[in-house]
Every structure is written in structure tokens, then in C-alpha cells.
């Protein structure tokens, strides 16, 4: 186990979090982003079945604020989110095909 990673720590690495008034995005790996929306701006930090450990090394990524939302780019995906309640028109994820050797991997 790497010294940078602990198991069972539900709090994310702060540098991996992008947040607004009512949303929080946590980049866990280049191919995995935890998306949260809360009308009151309060978010759950306890471990879940999905993410027992969120204290992972920060993956390479970049983001920019676009209006009330955000655009997030990793080597595996581009996420466009309008910052509002999740909807088909307000959240788009485009997967980036890296190479044939990564086919079928997340």
C-alpha cells in the first residue's frame, strides 16, 4: 500500500474536489468522478458502499468554472455540468478513448 493512500478514509483529498454553492465533484481517478448535488449545500462525508475510501492521490485533471457550473477534464473523460439539479440537459460526460490497449477498462 502506498504511503499516500489510506483505506477507509471517507474524506477526499482536498485538491481533488471542485465545488459550488449546491454541487460537489470529487475526482477519484481519471475515469471516476463522484457527483453530488444538494439544494441546501450540505453534503454527506460518511463512507458509502460506493466510496469507502476517497482519500486517493489527486489524479491529473483540470477544470474551469463556466457560468454557475464547471467543465472538468481528465485523461479519460470530459464532464460538463451546469451546477443545477442533475438533469439530462445539464450533465454531459464524454469518454476519451486512450488506445486499443485500454479497451474495456475504466
Protein Blocks (a to p, Z undefined) as FASTA:
>chain_A
ZZkbcehiabdcfklpccdfkbccddfbfkbccddddfklpacfbdcfklmblcdcdddd
ddddehjbccdddfkbccddehiacdfkloccddddfbfmlgoiZZ
